Amino acid sequence: MAVKVGNSWVTEEAYAYAKAKQAEPKEGKAMLSQLSEKFPDTDFSTNTASFS
């Protein structure tokens, strides 16, 4: 069955997938926070830009 999101209609599967993907950054931030507490003298970054 279709689900209305804003002005668009998507399948329930697509909606469930998007909600699951949205939760992932929160898990990553929690992990970075735990690592920062465990290793206070180390700077962690998720920046994927290449070095110049």
Sequence and secondary structure as in RCSB ss.txt:
>XXXX:A:sequence
MAVKVGNSWVTEEAYAYAKAKQAEPKEGKAMLSQLSEKFPDTDFSTNTASFS
>XXXX:A:secstr
 EEEETTEEEEHHHHHHHHHHHHHHHHHHHHHHHHHHH TT           
